[in-house]
Amino acid sequence: LKMETLESELTCPICLELFEDPLLLPCAHSLCFNCAHRILVSHCSTTKPLESISAFQCPTCRYVITLNHRGLEGLKRNVTLQNIIDRFQKASLSGPNSPTESRRLHHSHPCQFCEQDPPREAIKTCVTCEVSYCDRCLRATHPNKKPFTSHRLVEPVPDTHLRGLTCLDHENEKVNMYCLVDDQLICSLCKLVGRHREHQVSSLTDRFDKLKQTLENNLTNLVKRNSELENQMAKLIQICQQVEVNTAMHEAKLVEECDELVEIIRQRKQVIAVKIKESKVMKLRKLAQQIANCRQCLERSSALITQAEQSLKENDHARFLQSARSVAERVAMATASSQVLIPDVNLNEAFDNFALDFSREKKILEGLDYLTAPNPPSIRDELCTASHDTITVHWTSEDEFSVTSYELQYTIYTGQTTFISLYNSADSWMIVPNIKQNHYTVHGLQSGTRYIFFVKAINQAGSRNSEPARLKTNSQPFKLDPKTAHKKLRLSNDCLTMEKDESSLKKSHTPERFGGTGSYGAAGNVFIDSGCHYWEVLLGASTWYAIGVAYKSAAKNEWNGKNSSSWVLSRCNNNFMVRHDGKEMLVEASLQLRRLGVLLDYDNNSLSFHDAMNSQHIHTFEISFLLPVVPTFMIWNKSVMILSGLPVPDFVDGVASDLQEHQQQQMGLCRQESPYLTGMKTCH
């Protein structure tokens, strides 16, 4: 490393070789005499001879060097630098670990000056002469005198290494720099006076190191890529081999399966043939017995006919009467009992019990093929049923014959995410495996909640999913709680109808019962703390009522909505209003409202009212529920009827999410944490 550092200090900035006959410039830098001469030559022209040039720039610091009438000869020689170079050359050539010594031990080069054949081995190469010499030729051509003492001698190198490359713009000039702008090799004159003088250049060593490093990196990447390709090709070859193995295995399996089918057909053929032969033997045996019976009857009849004919030939009356009497009796008996004498002959030659029809089996055989995954089943929405905590899913499949089992998957659908992202979140799905029928009832579901279902048909070849189906459970069913009904209310119709009844005063007062003047109300018999629930109220001819929900702690001796624990929609004659915490706000509703829909979405903190007959939204409370709530009902005239446990209608389900942002802006009244609007009035 020290020798390399020293060599860089002894290198000419023009030729990038060790200084030869160095000149000491006034700026303290040095320059080869020949390199300085080339600089002056580059400034010459036909109108400006060499002798007229009186100045040039130092290539290292750009200092202007002024020449006297002697020109370059007027500059001092840097003798000290020349002596250091001579010693450096001797040290570098004689070092035992030098690269030239190592190369000499491994390679030999012939003398280029010898006239004998073959030439002797060269011991030195003159860089200045660009010729390799043996010991005899070196002493003859390079005596210890100037200018030969300044020639640079190195260990023998090939002629091609010695000559190097010449500049394209300057003949006989070796390239010793690299232009980074034009990306090409240049000489020192190109940098000093040529078209590359303003360009950024680099030494050949630096450029060599960088390009070599880049090439090595790219080569490494290429080798790595080739290795990857080889691995990939090896995998492909392995796959090809596996394909061959699998093909042979499947072909053998096909032959085995077909042979088993042929063997089954052969065995069944033998079994059926034996049955046909047995039936033939049985039929022929019966027919032979019938033939024997017929022959026996015929013989008896023929003998009786012969005896009767002989009796008829008798002309003597006495003899005829004596013999014909018994014969006539026997003939009469034979004629009367002809059905007994003649056997029952079965002349049916058909094999009615052996009708051969293999059309179904032929179709199956014609359809023989690889087993494939069954087609996706189809969920039949119109056949599915629901209660408040169960859903029965029905589906159909075109490939029931090839389906081994079904798998039902379901999860709650909030509408706040896409089905794809919901499907990918495997943790949220419930799975019911190994279903053998085309329907299944899921229990333990949340009331008034929408679910997504899909069914998977499974066999040994794989499975396919149905299209998703969205099904809803019904709302929580409830009735009016008699223990909460005001004394002047009468409950009927299995506690689903309440009616104002001034004569009903026999009920005792309890803490749960609505009381006080004008608080004619009753509560449902359920407390709701989750899910989405919908019920309807048939208002009939009533024009004065208040319907909503309340906490259990809500006061029973005042109107619902006058405290912070209850929320109601109220009608007072021709005015509709919403009321909470003593604050009221008028809302628009039809005076012909006869069926009021109430949607309580506890999980999403909302209570909305709808005109169920006209599918119109009336109002939505946004409530941060803190406790379970109970449905509440108040009337001051006529009667109302409750319909609970209903599915959430589509028009209500769609409106609920759309109104959330709108109601949040419009109804600061409805949030427990928000200030109420001013200017409200109380309905008396």
C-alpha positions as CSV (number, residue, x, y, z in Angstrom):
1,L,0.0,0.0,0.0
2,K,2.9,2.4,0.8
3,M,4.5,1.7,-2.6
4,E,1.2,2.4,-4.4
5,T,0.9,5.7,-2.5
6,L,4.4,6.7,-3.4
7,E,3.8,5.7,-7.0
8,S,0.8,8.0,-7.2
9,E,2.9,10.9,-6.0
10,L,5.5,10.2,-8.7
11,T,3.0,10.0,-11.5
12,C,2.8,12.7,-14.2
13,P,-0.6,14.4,-14.4
14,I,-0.5,14.3,-18.2
15,C,0.7,10.8,-19.2
16,L,-0.2,9.2,-15.8
17,E,3.2,7.4,-15.9
18,L,6.2,7.9,-13.7
19,F,7.9,11.2,-14.4
20,E,10.5,11.1,-17.2
21,D,13.1,13.9,-17.2
22,P,10.8,16.0,-14.9
23,L,10.8,19.8,-15.1
24,L,10.3,21.9,-11.9
25,L,7.6,24.5,-12.7
26,P,7.6,27.9,-10.9
27,C,4.4,26.8,-9.1
28,A,6.4,23.9,-7.5
29,H,4.6,21.2,-9.6
30,S,6.5,18.9,-11.9
31,L,5.9,17.8,-15.5
32,C,7.6,15.4,-17.9
33,F,9.7,17.2,-20.4
34,N,8.0,15.4,-23.3
35,C,4.5,16.1,-21.8
36,A,5.4,19.8,-21.6
37,H,6.6,19.7,-25.2
38,R,3.3,18.1,-26.3
39,I,1.4,20.9,-24.5
40,L,3.3,23.5,-26.5
41,V,2.8,21.6,-29.7
42,S,-0.9,21.5,-29.1
43,H,-0.9,25.3,-29.1
44,C,0.9,25.5,-32.4
45,S,-0.7,26.4,-35.8
46,T,0.4,27.4,-39.3
47,T,0.4,31.1,-38.2
48,K,1.9,30.4,-34.8
49,P,5.1,28.4,-34.7
50,L,6.4,26.6,-31.7
51,E,9.2,29.2,-31.0
52,S,6.6,32.0,-30.6
53,I,4.8,30.3,-27.7
54,S,5.9,32.0,-24.5
55,A,3.5,30.6,-21.9
56,F,1.3,27.7,-20.9
57,Q,-0.8,26.6,-18.0
58,C,0.2,24.1,-15.3
59,P,-2.1,21.1,-15.8
60,T,-2.4,20.7,-12.0
61,C,-3.1,24.2,-10.6
62,R,-3.7,26.2,-13.9
63,Y,-0.9,28.6,-13.0
64,V,0.4,30.4,-16.1
65,I,4.1,29.4,-16.7
66,T,6.0,32.1,-18.6
67,L,8.9,30.9,-20.8
68,N,12.1,32.9,-21.6
69,H,13.8,32.9,-24.9
70,R,15.2,29.3,-24.2
71,G,11.7,27.9,-24.0
72,L,11.4,24.6,-22.0
73,E,15.2,24.4,-21.7
74,G,15.0,27.5,-19.6
75,L,13.1,25.6,-16.9
76,K,15.0,23.8,-14.1
77,R,15.2,20.0,-14.0
78,N,13.8,18.3,-10.9
79,V,16.9,16.2,-10.2
80,T,15.7,15.2,-6.7
81,L,12.5,13.8,-8.1
82,Q,14.3,11.9,-10.8
83,N,16.6,10.3,-8.3
84,I,13.5,9.2,-6.2
85,I,11.9,7.7,-9.3
86,D,15.1,5.8,-10.1
87,R,15.2,4.3,-6.7
88,F,11.5,3.6,-6.7
89,Q,11.9,1.7,-10.0
90,K,14.7,-0.4,-8.7
91,A,12.8,-1.2,-5.5
92,S,9.6,-2.1,-7.4
93,L,11.5,-4.3,-9.9
94,S,13.6,-6.2,-7.3
95,G,10.9,-6.7,-4.7
96,P,10.3,-10.4,-3.9
97,N,6.6,-10.0,-3.5
98,S,6.1,-7.6,-6.5
99,P,3.4,-8.5,-9.0
100,T,6.0,-8.5,-11.8
101,E,8.2,-11.0,-9.9
102,S,5.2,-13.3,-9.5
103,R,4.2,-13.0,-13.1
104,R,7.9,-13.8,-14.1
105,L,7.8,-17.0,-12.2
106,H,4.7,-18.2,-14.0
107,H,5.2,-16.8,-17.5
108,S,8.2,-16.4,-19.9
109,H,8.4,-14.0,-22.9
110,P,10.9,-14.2,-25.8
111,C,13.4,-11.5,-26.6
112,Q,12.1,-9.3,-29.4
113,F,15.6,-8.1,-30.4
114,C,17.3,-11.5,-30.8
115,E,18.2,-12.6,-34.3
116,Q,18.6,-16.3,-33.4
117,D,15.9,-18.8,-33.7
118,P,14.4,-19.5,-31.2
119,P,15.0,-16.2,-29.4
120,R,16.3,-16.2,-25.9
121,E,14.0,-15.5,-22.9
122,A,13.5,-11.9,-22.1
123,I,14.5,-10.6,-18.7
124,K,13.3,-7.0,-19.1
125,T,10.8,-4.9,-21.1
126,C,11.6,-1.3,-21.9
127,V,8.5,0.7,-21.5
128,T,10.0,3.6,-23.4
129,C,11.1,1.4,-26.4
130,E,8.1,-0.9,-26.0
131,V,10.4,-3.9,-26.6
132,S,11.3,-6.9,-24.5
133,Y,15.1,-7.8,-24.2
134,C,17.2,-10.7,-23.1
135,D,20.3,-10.0,-21.0
136,R,22.7,-9.8,-24.0
137,C,20.4,-7.6,-26.1
138,L,19.7,-5.3,-23.2
139,R,23.4,-4.6,-22.6
140,A,23.9,-4.0,-26.3
141,T,21.0,-1.6,-26.7
142,H,20.9,0.2,-23.4
143,P,24.3,1.3,-22.3
144,N,24.7,3.1,-19.0
145,K,24.5,6.5,-20.6
146,K,21.9,9.1,-21.3
147,P,19.2,9.0,-22.7
148,F,19.1,5.3,-22.1
149,T,19.4,5.6,-18.3
150,S,16.0,7.3,-18.2
151,H,14.3,4.5,-20.0
152,R,11.9,2.6,-17.8
153,L,12.7,-1.1,-17.5
154,V,10.1,-3.5,-16.1
155,E,9.6,-7.3,-15.8
156,P,8.8,-8.9,-19.2
157,V,5.2,-8.3,-20.3
158,P,3.3,-9.3,-23.5
159,D,3.6,-6.9,-26.4
160,T,-0.1,-6.4,-26.4
161,H,-0.1,-5.2,-22.8
162,L,2.8,-2.8,-23.6
163,R,1.3,-1.1,-26.6
164,G,-2.0,-0.3,-25.1
165,L,-4.7,1.8,-26.9
166,T,-4.2,5.0,-28.8
167,C,-6.4,8.1,-28.8
168,L,-8.9,8.5,-31.6
169,D,-8.3,12.2,-31.8
170,H,-4.6,12.4,-31.4
171,E,-2.4,9.9,-33.2
172,N,0.4,8.2,-31.4
173,E,-1.0,9.3,-28.1
174,K,-1.9,6.6,-25.6
175,V,-5.2,6.8,-23.8
176,N,-4.7,7.5,-20.1
177,M,-8.0,9.1,-19.0
178,Y,-11.7,8.4,-19.1
179,C,-14.2,11.1,-20.0
180,L,-17.3,10.6,-17.8
181,V,-19.4,13.0,-19.9
182,D,-18.9,11.3,-23.2
183,D,-18.2,7.9,-21.7
184,Q,-15.0,7.2,-23.7
185,L,-11.3,6.8,-23.4
186,I,-9.2,9.9,-24.0
187,C,-5.6,11.1,-23.8
188,S,-4.1,13.9,-21.8
189,L,-4.1,16.3,-24.8
190,C,-7.9,15.8,-25.1
191,K,-8.2,17.1,-21.6
192,L,-5.8,20.0,-22.0
193,V,-6.6,21.3,-25.5
194,G,-9.2,19.0,-27.0
195,R,-13.0,18.8,-27.0
196,H,-12.9,17.2,-23.5
197,R,-11.1,20.0,-21.7
198,E,-14.3,21.1,-19.9
199,H,-15.5,17.6,-19.2
200,Q,-15.2,15.7,-16.0
201,V,-12.6,13.0,-16.3
202,S,-11.4,10.1,-14.2
203,S,-8.2,8.1,-14.1
204,L,-8.3,4.8,-15.9
205,T,-7.6,3.1,-12.5
206,D,-10.6,4.7,-10.8
207,R,-12.8,4.0,-13.8
208,F,-11.4,0.5,-14.1
209,D,-12.2,-0.1,-10.4
210,K,-15.7,1.2,-10.6
211,L,-16.6,-0.5,-13.8
212,K,-15.1,-3.7,-12.6
213,Q,-17.1,-3.5,-9.4
214,T,-20.2,-2.8,-11.3
215,L,-19.5,-5.7,-13.6
216,E,-18.8,-8.0,-10.7
217,N,-22.1,-6.9,-9.0
218,N,-24.0,-7.5,-12.2
219,L,-22.2,-10.7,-12.7
220,T,-23.1,-11.8,-9.2
221,N,-26.7,-10.9,-9.8
222,L,-26.7,-12.7,-13.1
223,V,-25.2,-15.8,-11.5
224,K,-27.8,-15.5,-8.8
225,R,-30.5,-15.2,-11.4
226,N,-29.1,-18.1,-13.3
227,S,-29.1,-20.1,-10.1
228,E,-32.7,-19.2,-9.5
229,L,-33.5,-20.1,-13.1
230,E,-31.7,-23.4,-12.6
231,N,-33.7,-24.0,-9.4
232,Q,-36.9,-23.1,-11.1
233,M,-36.1,-25.3,-14.0
234,A,-35.2,-28.1,-11.6
235,K,-38.6,-27.6,-10.0
236,L,-40.3,-27.7,-13.4
237,I,-38.5,-30.8,-14.3
238,Q,-39.5,-32.3,-11.0
239,I,-43.1,-31.3,-11.7
240,C,-42.9,-32.9,-15.1
241,Q,-41.7,-36.1,-13.5
242,Q,-44.4,-35.8,-10.9
243,V,-46.9,-35.3,-13.8
244,E,-45.7,-38.5,-15.4
245,V,-46.0,-40.3,-12.1
246,N,-49.5,-38.9,-11.4
247,T,-50.6,-39.6,-15.0
248,A,-49.5,-43.2,-14.6
249,M,-51.2,-43.4,-11.2
250,H,-54.5,-42.0,-12.6
251,E,-54.3,-44.2,-15.6
252,A,-53.8,-47.2,-13.4
253,K,-56.6,-46.0,-11.1
254,L,-58.9,-45.6,-14.2
255,V,-58.1,-49.1,-15.4
256,E,-58.7,-50.4,-11.9
257,E,-62.1,-48.6,-11.5
258,C,-63.3,-49.6,-14.9
259,D,-62.2,-53.2,-14.3
260,E,-64.2,-53.1,-11.0
261,L,-67.2,-51.7,-12.9
262,V,-66.9,-54.5,-15.6
263,E,-66.5,-57.1,-12.8
264,I,-69.6,-55.7,-11.1
265,I,-71.5,-55.9,-14.4
266,R,-70.2,-59.4,-15.0
267,Q,-71.3,-60.6,-11.6
268,R,-74.7,-58.9,-11.9
269,K,-75.1,-60.5,-15.3
270,Q,-74.4,-63.9,-13.8
271,V,-76.9,-63.3,-10.9
272,I,-79.6,-62.1,-13.3
273,A,-78.9,-64.9,-15.7
274,V,-79.2,-67.5,-12.9
275,K,-82.6,-65.9,-11.9
276,I,-83.8,-66.1,-15.4
277,K,-82.8,-69.8,-15.7
278,E,-84.4,-70.6,-12.3
279,S,-87.6,-68.8,-13.5
280,K,-87.5,-70.8,-16.7
281,V,-87.1,-74.1,-14.9
282,M,-90.0,-73.2,-12.6
283,K,-92.2,-72.2,-15.4
284,L,-91.4,-75.4,-17.4
285,R,-92.0,-77.5,-14.4
286,K,-95.4,-76.0,-13.9
287,L,-96.3,-76.4,-17.5
288,A,-95.1,-80.0,-17.6
289,Q,-97.4,-80.7,-14.6
290,Q,-100.3,-79.0,-16.3
291,I,-99.6,-81.1,-19.5
292,A,-99.7,-84.3,-17.5
293,N,-102.9,-83.3,-15.8
294,C,-104.5,-82.5,-19.2
295,R,-103.3,-85.9,-20.6
296,Q,-104.8,-87.7,-17.6
297,C,-108.2,-85.9,-18.0
298,L,-108.1,-86.6,-21.7
299,E,-107.6,-90.3,-21.2
300,R,-110.6,-90.5,-18.8
301,S,-112.8,-88.6,-21.1
302,S,-111.8,-90.7,-24.1
303,A,-112.6,-94.0,-22.2
304,L,-116.1,-92.6,-21.2
305,I,-116.8,-91.5,-24.7
306,T,-116.0,-95.0,-26.1
307,Q,-118.2,-96.6,-23.5
308,A,-121.1,-94.2,-24.2
309,E,-120.8,-94.8,-28.0
310,Q,-121.0,-98.6,-27.4
311,S,-124.1,-98.1,-25.3
312,L,-125.7,-96.1,-28.1
313,K,-125.2,-99.0,-30.6
314,E,-127.3,-101.3,-28.4
315,N,-130.7,-101.7,-30.1
316,D,-132.3,-104.0,-27.5
317,H,-134.3,-101.8,-25.3
318,A,-133.9,-103.8,-22.2
319,R,-130.2,-104.2,-22.6
320,F,-129.7,-100.5,-23.5
321,L,-131.6,-99.5,-20.4
322,Q,-129.7,-101.8,-18.2
323,S,-126.2,-100.6,-19.4
324,A,-126.9,-97.0,-20.4
325,R,-128.2,-95.9,-17.1
326,S,-124.8,-96.0,-15.4
327,V,-123.1,-94.6,-18.4
328,A,-125.6,-91.7,-18.7
329,E,-125.0,-90.9,-15.0
330,R,-121.2,-90.9,-15.5
331,V,-121.5,-88.7,-18.7
332,A,-123.8,-86.3,-16.9
333,M,-121.5,-86.1,-13.9
334,A,-118.5,-85.6,-16.3
335,T,-120.3,-82.8,-18.1
336,A,-121.4,-81.1,-14.9
337,S,-117.9,-81.3,-13.4
338,S,-116.0,-80.3,-16.6
339,Q,-114.3,-77.4,-14.7
340,V,-112.9,-79.8,-12.2
341,L,-111.9,-82.4,-14.8
342,I,-110.2,-79.8,-17.1
343,P,-107.1,-78.5,-15.2
344,D,-106.4,-74.7,-14.9
345,V,-103.8,-74.2,-17.6
346,N,-101.6,-71.0,-17.4
347,L,-100.6,-70.1,-20.9
348,N,-98.6,-66.9,-20.0
349,E,-95.1,-67.2,-21.4
350,A,-93.9,-63.7,-20.4
351,F,-91.4,-63.0,-17.6
352,D,-93.3,-60.2,-15.9
353,N,-91.1,-60.2,-12.8
354,F,-87.9,-59.7,-14.9
355,A,-88.3,-56.4,-16.7
356,L,-84.8,-55.3,-17.7
357,D,-84.3,-51.5,-17.9
358,F,-80.8,-50.2,-17.5
359,S,-81.4,-46.8,-19.1
360,R,-80.6,-45.0,-15.8
361,E,-77.4,-47.0,-15.4
362,K,-76.4,-46.4,-19.0
363,K,-76.7,-42.6,-18.5
364,I,-74.6,-42.9,-15.4
365,L,-71.9,-44.9,-17.3
366,E,-72.1,-42.4,-20.2
367,G,-71.4,-39.6,-17.7
368,L,-68.3,-41.3,-16.2
369,D,-65.6,-38.7,-15.7
370,Y,-63.3,-37.2,-13.0
371,L,-65.0,-36.2,-9.9
372,T,-65.3,-32.4,-9.8
373,A,-66.4,-30.1,-7.0
374,P,-70.1,-29.7,-7.0
375,N,-71.8,-26.6,-8.4
376,P,-72.5,-23.9,-5.9
377,P,-75.8,-24.4,-4.1
378,S,-78.5,-21.7,-4.2
379,I,-80.0,-20.3,-1.1
380,R,-83.8,-20.0,-1.5
381,D,-84.7,-16.7,0.2
382,E,-88.4,-17.3,-0.3
383,L,-88.3,-20.6,1.7
384,C,-86.2,-19.3,4.6
385,T,-88.0,-18.5,7.8
386,A,-87.0,-16.5,10.9
387,S,-88.0,-15.9,14.5
388,H,-86.5,-13.5,17.0
389,D,-83.6,-15.8,17.7
390,T,-83.5,-18.4,14.9
391,I,-83.2,-18.5,11.2
392,T,-84.0,-21.5,9.1
393,V,-82.0,-21.5,5.8
394,H,-83.2,-23.5,2.8
395,W,-81.1,-24.2,-0.3
396,T,-81.1,-26.3,-3.5
397,S,-78.3,-28.0,-5.3
398,E,-78.0,-29.2,-8.9
399,D,-75.5,-31.8,-7.9
400,E,-77.1,-33.5,-4.9
401,F,-75.9,-36.9,-6.2
402,S,-72.3,-35.8,-6.0
403,V,-72.5,-33.8,-2.8
404,T,-71.1,-35.5,0.3
405,S,-72.2,-32.8,2.8
406,Y,-72.9,-29.1,3.2
407,E,-71.3,-26.4,5.3
408,L,-73.2,-23.4,6.5
409,Q,-71.3,-20.2,7.4
410,Y,-72.9,-17.0,8.8
411,T,-72.0,-13.7,10.5
412,I,-73.6,-10.5,11.6
413,Y,-73.8,-7.9,8.7
414,T,-73.7,-4.3,9.8
415,G,-73.5,-2.8,6.3
416,Q,-70.3,-0.9,7.3
417,T,-68.0,-3.0,5.3
418,T,-67.9,-4.9,2.0
419,F,-68.7,-8.5,1.7
420,I,-65.2,-9.3,0.4
421,S,-63.4,-7.7,3.5
422,L,-66.0,-9.3,5.7
423,Y,-65.4,-12.7,4.1
424,N,-61.6,-12.4,4.6
425,S,-62.0,-11.8,8.3
426,A,-62.3,-15.4,9.2
427,D,-62.6,-14.9,12.9
428,S,-66.1,-13.3,12.6
429,W,-67.7,-16.3,10.9
430,M,-69.6,-19.1,12.6
431,I,-69.3,-22.5,10.8
432,V,-71.8,-25.4,10.9
433,P,-70.1,-28.4,9.2
434,N,-71.3,-31.8,8.0
435,I,-75.0,-31.0,7.1
436,K,-76.6,-33.8,5.3
437,Q,-80.0,-32.1,4.4
438,N,-80.9,-29.1,2.3
439,H,-81.9,-26.9,5.2
440,Y,-80.6,-26.0,8.7
441,T,-81.9,-24.0,11.6
442,V,-79.5,-21.7,13.4
443,H,-80.4,-21.0,17.1
444,G,-79.2,-18.4,19.5
445,L,-79.2,-15.4,17.2
446,Q,-79.6,-11.8,18.2
447,S,-83.1,-10.3,17.8
448,G,-83.7,-7.9,14.9
449,T,-80.3,-8.4,13.4
450,R,-79.2,-8.9,9.8
451,Y,-77.0,-11.8,9.0
452,I,-75.1,-13.0,6.0
453,F,-75.3,-16.7,5.1
454,F,-73.6,-18.8,2.5
455,V,-73.6,-22.5,1.9
456,K,-70.7,-24.6,0.7
457,A,-71.3,-27.9,-1.2
458,I,-68.5,-30.4,-0.5
459,N,-67.2,-33.6,-1.9
460,Q,-63.8,-35.3,-2.2
461,A,-62.9,-33.1,-5.2
462,G,-63.4,-29.8,-3.3
463,S,-66.2,-27.3,-2.5
464,R,-67.9,-24.3,-3.9
465,N,-69.7,-21.5,-2.1
466,S,-73.2,-20.2,-2.9
467,E,-73.9,-16.5,-3.4
468,P,-74.3,-14.8,0.0
469,A,-77.8,-14.3,1.3
470,R,-78.8,-11.6,3.7
471,L,-81.4,-12.7,6.2
472,K,-82.8,-11.0,9.3
473,T,-84.1,-12.2,12.6
474,N,-87.4,-10.9,13.8
475,S,-87.7,-8.4,16.6
476,Q,-88.0,-9.4,20.3
477,P,-91.7,-10.2,20.9
478,F,-93.4,-8.7,23.9
479,K,-96.8,-7.9,25.4
480,L,-98.1,-5.2,27.7
481,D,-97.2,-5.8,31.3
482,P,-100.5,-5.7,33.4
483,K,-98.5,-4.9,36.5
484,T,-97.4,-1.6,34.9
485,A,-100.8,-0.5,33.4
486,H,-102.6,2.5,34.9
487,K,-105.7,1.8,36.9
488,K,-107.9,3.5,34.3
489,L,-106.6,1.3,31.5
490,R,-108.0,-2.0,30.5
491,L,-105.8,-4.6,28.8
492,S,-107.3,-7.2,26.5
493,N,-106.5,-9.4,23.5
494,D,-103.9,-11.3,25.4
495,C,-102.4,-8.1,26.7
496,L,-101.8,-6.7,23.2
497,T,-104.6,-4.0,23.3
498,M,-105.0,-1.2,25.9
499,E,-108.0,1.0,26.2
500,K,-109.0,4.0,28.3
501,D,-111.6,2.8,30.9
502,E,-112.7,5.2,33.5
503,S,-114.7,2.5,35.3
504,S,-111.7,0.2,35.9
505,L,-110.7,1.3,39.4
506,K,-110.2,-2.0,41.2
507,K,-106.5,-2.3,40.6
508,S,-104.1,-1.8,43.5
509,H,-101.3,0.7,43.2
510,T,-97.8,-0.7,43.0
511,P,-94.4,1.0,42.3
512,E,-94.3,-0.5,38.8
513,R,-97.7,0.8,37.9
514,F,-98.2,4.1,36.1
515,G,-100.1,6.5,38.4
516,G,-100.9,10.1,38.9
517,T,-103.2,12.4,37.1
518,G,-103.1,12.0,33.4
519,S,-100.3,9.3,33.3
520,Y,-102.5,6.7,31.5
521,G,-99.6,4.4,30.4
522,A,-98.3,0.8,30.4
523,A,-95.0,-0.7,29.6
524,G,-93.9,-3.8,27.7
525,N,-92.9,-6.9,29.6
526,V,-89.3,-7.0,28.2
527,F,-86.1,-4.9,28.8
528,I,-83.9,-4.5,25.8
529,D,-80.2,-4.0,26.0
530,S,-78.9,-5.0,22.6
531,G,-79.9,-5.7,19.0
532,C,-82.3,-4.0,16.6
533,H,-86.1,-4.3,17.3
534,Y,-89.2,-3.2,15.4
535,W,-92.8,-3.1,16.5
536,E,-95.9,-1.4,15.3
537,V,-98.8,0.3,17.0
538,L,-102.3,0.2,15.5
539,L,-103.7,3.6,16.6
540,G,-107.3,3.2,15.4
541,A,-109.2,6.3,16.1
542,S,-107.0,7.6,19.0
543,T,-105.8,11.2,18.6
544,W,-104.0,11.6,22.0
545,Y,-101.2,9.2,22.8
546,A,-97.4,9.1,23.5
547,I,-95.3,6.1,22.4
548,G,-91.6,5.4,22.9
549,V,-89.1,3.9,25.2
550,A,-87.9,4.6,28.8
551,Y,-85.4,3.4,31.4
552,K,-86.8,1.4,34.3
553,S,-86.0,4.3,36.5
554,A,-88.3,6.7,34.6
555,A,-91.0,8.3,36.7
556,K,-94.4,6.6,36.5
557,N,-96.4,9.6,37.8
558,E,-95.8,12.0,34.9
559,W,-96.0,11.9,31.2
560,N,-93.3,10.0,29.3
561,G,-90.8,12.4,27.8
562,K,-90.9,14.9,30.6
563,N,-87.8,13.4,32.2
564,S,-84.3,12.5,31.0
565,S,-85.1,8.8,31.1
566,S,-87.8,8.6,28.4
567,W,-88.2,9.4,24.7
568,V,-91.6,9.5,22.9
569,L,-93.5,10.5,19.8
570,S,-96.7,12.2,21.0
571,R,-99.9,13.3,19.3
572,C,-102.1,15.9,20.9
573,N,-105.1,16.3,18.7
574,N,-103.7,17.7,15.4
575,N,-100.1,18.3,16.6
576,F,-97.3,15.7,16.4
577,M,-94.2,16.2,18.5
578,V,-91.2,14.5,19.9
579,R,-90.5,14.9,23.6
580,H,-87.5,14.2,25.9
581,D,-86.4,15.7,29.2
582,G,-89.3,18.1,29.2
583,K,-88.3,19.5,25.8
584,E,-90.7,19.2,22.8
585,M,-90.4,19.8,19.1
586,L,-93.1,19.7,16.5
587,V,-92.7,17.1,13.7
588,E,-94.6,16.5,10.5
589,A,-96.9,13.5,10.3
590,S,-100.2,12.7,8.5
591,L,-103.4,13.2,10.5
592,Q,-104.5,9.9,9.0
593,L,-101.6,8.1,10.7
594,R,-103.1,4.7,11.7
595,R,-100.1,2.4,11.9
596,L,-97.0,3.7,13.7
597,G,-93.7,1.8,13.3
598,V,-91.1,2.0,16.0
599,L,-87.4,1.0,15.3
600,L,-85.1,0.7,18.3
601,D,-81.5,0.1,17.3
602,Y,-79.9,-0.2,20.7
603,D,-76.4,-1.1,19.3
604,N,-76.4,2.0,17.0
605,N,-77.9,4.3,19.6
606,S,-81.1,5.3,17.7
607,L,-84.9,5.3,18.1
608,S,-86.9,6.1,15.0
609,F,-90.6,6.5,14.2
610,H,-92.3,5.7,10.8
611,D,-95.6,5.8,9.1
612,A,-95.7,2.1,8.4
613,M,-98.6,2.2,6.0
614,N,-97.0,4.9,3.8
615,S,-93.4,3.8,4.3
616,Q,-92.5,7.3,5.5
617,H,-89.9,8.4,8.1
618,I,-91.2,10.7,10.8
619,H,-88.3,11.3,13.2
620,T,-85.1,9.7,14.7
621,F,-83.7,10.2,18.2
622,E,-80.0,9.6,18.6
623,I,-79.5,8.3,22.1
624,S,-76.4,7.2,24.0
625,F,-78.1,4.4,25.9
626,L,-76.8,3.8,29.4
627,L,-79.3,1.2,30.7
628,P,-81.7,-1.3,29.3
629,V,-85.0,0.3,28.0
630,V,-88.6,-0.9,27.9
631,P,-91.3,0.0,25.3
632,T,-93.8,2.4,26.8
633,F,-97.3,3.4,25.7
634,M,-99.7,6.2,26.9
635,I,-103.2,7.0,25.6
636,W,-105.8,9.6,26.6
637,N,-108.6,8.4,24.4
638,K,-109.8,5.4,22.5
639,S,-107.5,2.3,22.3
640,V,-104.3,1.1,20.6
641,M,-103.0,-2.4,19.7
642,I,-99.4,-3.6,19.7
643,L,-97.8,-5.8,17.1
644,S,-94.4,-7.1,18.2
645,G,-91.8,-9.7,17.1
646,L,-91.9,-8.3,13.5
647,P,-89.1,-8.4,11.0
648,V,-87.5,-5.0,10.3
649,P,-89.0,-3.7,7.0
650,D,-86.6,-2.9,4.2
651,F,-87.7,0.7,4.0
652,V,-87.0,1.2,7.7
653,D,-83.7,-0.7,7.6
654,G,-82.5,1.5,4.7
655,V,-83.7,4.8,6.2
656,A,-82.0,4.1,9.6
657,S,-78.4,4.4,8.3
658,D,-79.2,7.4,6.0
659,L,-80.7,9.5,8.7
660,Q,-77.9,9.2,11.2
661,E,-75.8,12.1,10.0
662,H,-78.8,14.3,9.2
663,Q,-80.4,13.8,12.6
664,Q,-77.1,14.4,14.3
665,Q,-77.0,17.9,12.8
666,Q,-80.7,18.6,13.3
667,M,-81.4,17.2,16.7
668,G,-79.0,18.4,19.5
669,L,-82.3,17.9,21.4
670,C,-82.0,14.2,21.2
671,R,-78.5,13.7,22.7
672,Q,-78.2,13.4,26.4
673,E,-74.7,15.0,26.3
674,S,-75.8,17.9,24.0
675,P,-77.6,21.1,24.9
676,Y,-81.3,21.3,23.9
677,L,-82.8,23.7,21.5
678,T,-84.6,26.6,23.0
679,G,-88.1,27.8,22.2
680,M,-89.9,24.5,22.9
681,K,-93.3,24.4,24.5
682,T,-95.1,21.8,26.6
683,C,-98.2,20.1,25.4
684,H,-101.0,20.1,28.1
